[in-house]
């Protein structure tokens, strides 16, 4: 009797599984409005992965649908709100390449820069992204000098340049601690921001749990545990002192 019950239960589970799979497989060749409504429904439920999947169906089955531009922009903005900035940029690129008019392109380009800006909560961790965001911001100002977004772009650029300068200053301090004056001088001369009066700047506060491990950018609480030896970079580099010793040996 127990065996029979187990067989019946197993059959019910298998039927349910196959029915569910079949239901998913059957979702094709639907009207554009069907896929669009599914995208909106999944976004309202917070399931962006499924919304992206329905977007692929809309794009695949209705490449010329007038609903596609709107669906693309909705997903770009939604991913940005969920802090998924790379996916947001992906949809914005798609929107710019395929659907945007000149005015719409301006807004989409602005949102791309905003996505990069918002993706930088910890500037010391992504030097390349800071440089790219600054470059795109400057390009936007050249392309759209009368844009309604210019002041917002200027504000973001000032903050990005402050972050870039602070990062370079941290790298200079690092090379000074490693006794690498040439490397320190190199970073000191990279795009120096003479307009920054550091005494008037309020530095970004590091969260207490990050500060334990990262310190203030110049040292960390565990510095006393690190042996006072040259790093791998220093050991494989020629210091000024080594050059002086070499020159003295040659003179002798």
N, C-alpha and C positions, 0 to 999 in steps of 0.2 A: 504493500500500500504506500509505504514511504517512497519507494523507488518510483512508483507511478506519479506521486505528487511532485517529486523532483523533476521528472521528465516533462510534466505539464508546465511547471514553472519555467524550466529552461526553454521550452517551446515558445512560451509567451514572451520571454525576454528577447529571444532571437527574432521573433516576428516584429516586435517593437523596434529593434535595432535596424532590421532591413527596411521596415516601413519608413523610419526616419531617414535612412540613407537614400531611399528611393525618392522621398519628398525633396531632398536637396538636389538630387540629380535631375529631377523633372523641372527644376527652376531654370528654364532657358526659353528662348524665343518668346519673350514677353514684351509688351509695349514699353516704350521709353518712360511713360508716366509711372508704370509699375515699379521699375528699377529706381526711379527718382524718389518715389514715396518710401521705398525700402531704405534708401540712404538716409532720408530725413528721420525715419522711424528709429534706425539704429543709432544715429547721432543723439537723438533725444533720450535714448536708453544708455548712452555712454559707451556703446560697443563700436569703437572706431575701426577695429580690424574688420568687422563684418561690413561696416559702411564702405570701407575701401574695396572689399570684395564685390559688393553690389555696384560700386562705381565702375569696376572693371567690366562687369556685365553690361552696364549701360553704354560704356565706351565701345565695347566689342560688337554689340548688336545694333547700336544706333549711332554710328560715328558722326552723322550729320545732324543729330538732334539739337534743337535750340535749348534743350534743358542741360546739355553738357557744360557750357560755360558757367552757368549758375551753380551746378553741382560741384564743379572744380573749385570755384572760389569758396563755396561753403565749407568744403573739406580742408582747404588751405587755412581758413580762419579758425576752424574747429581744432585742427591739430596744433595751431599756435596757442590756443586757449588751454589745451591740455599739455603744453610745454613740450610738444614733439616737434621741435623746430626744423629738423632735417626733412621730415615728411611734409611740413608746411611749405618749405622751400621747393620741394619736389612738385607739389601741386601748383604753386605760384609759377614755376618755370613752365609747366604744362599750359597754364592759362596764358602766359605771355606769348609763348610760341604759337599757339593754335587759335586762340579766341579773342584776345584783347584788341580793342581799338586803341588809338593813340592816347586818348584820355584815360582809358582803363589800364593801359600799360603803365602809365605814370603811377597810378595807385598801387598796382601790383609790384612795381620796382621798389616803391617805398616800403611795402609790407615785407619784401625780401630783406631789406636792410634792417628793418625792425626785428625780424626773426633772428638775424645774426646778433644783433645787439642784446636781445633778451636771452640768447643762448650763452651769455657770458657772465654768469653769476660770480665766478671765480676767475678773474682775468689772468692771474698768474699761471693758470693752467693751460692756456691756449693762445700762444703768441701769434700763430699764423692766422687764427680767426679774427683777432683784433686788427691785424694788418689788412686782411681782406675786407672787413667791415668798413674801415677807414677809406680804403681805395674805392669801394662801391659808393660810399657816401659822397666822396668828392666827385665821382663820375656823375652821380645823380644831380648834383648842383650845377654841373656844366650842361647837362642835357635839359634840365628843367629849371632855369634860373628864376622863373616867375611862379614856381609851384607853391601851392598852399601849404605844402609840407616842409618848405625850406627851413623855417625856424625850428621845427622838430628835428630835422636832420642836423642842423647846426648844434643843437643841444646834445644830441647823441654823439656827434663828432668830438665835441669838447670833452665829454666824459671818456670817450675811447682814447683820445690823445693823452689825457691824464693817466689812464690805465696803462697805456703803452710806455709813457715816460717813467711811471712808477715801476713797471716791470723791468725796464732797462736799468733803472737805478738799483734794483735788487740784484740783477745779474752782475753789475759793476761791483757791488759789495761782495758777491760770491767770489769773483775772480781776485779781488783784493785779498780775501781771506786765503785763497789758494796761492798767493804770491805770484800772480800772473798779471803784471802791470800792463803788458801790451794788449792782452785780451780785454782788460778793464777799460783801457783807453779807447779801444775800438767801440765798445758798447756805449761809452760815454759820449762819443761823437756821432752816434747814429741818431739822426733827426733830433738834435737837441731842442728842447722846447724852452727857449729863453723867456717866453712870456709867462711861464709858470713861476709864481712866488710860493715856494713850498711852505713857508711859514704861515701863509694865509690859507693853505689847503688842509681840509680836515680829511685825514686818511681813512680809508675804508676799514671798518672794524671786522676783525676775524672772529668767527664763532668760537666759543671757548673750547668746543670739542675738536675743532680743526687746529686751533692755536697750540694745543698740546703737542701736535705732531709737526706742524708747519712753522710754528714760532711766528715772529713778526716779519719774516722775510730776510732777516739778517742773521738770526741765530735761533736755536731751539732749546727746549729744556734739557734734552738728552745730549747736548753738545759735549758735556764733560765725559760722556761714555765713549766718544769717538777718539781713537788713537791719534796722536799728533804726528801723522805721517802723510806723505804726499799721496794724492789721489791717483787713480789710473791715468787720468788726463795729464796730471802734472808729471808723473814718472815718464811719460812718453813724449814730453815736450822739453824744449831747451829753454832754460831760464836765463835771465840776464846775468845772474851770478856765474852760471856755467860758461857763458860766452867770455866773461872777463878772465876766468881762470884759464880758458883755452888760449886767449890772446897772450896772457902772461907766459904760458908755457912755450908758445911759438917764439916769443921775443927772446926767451932764454936759449 
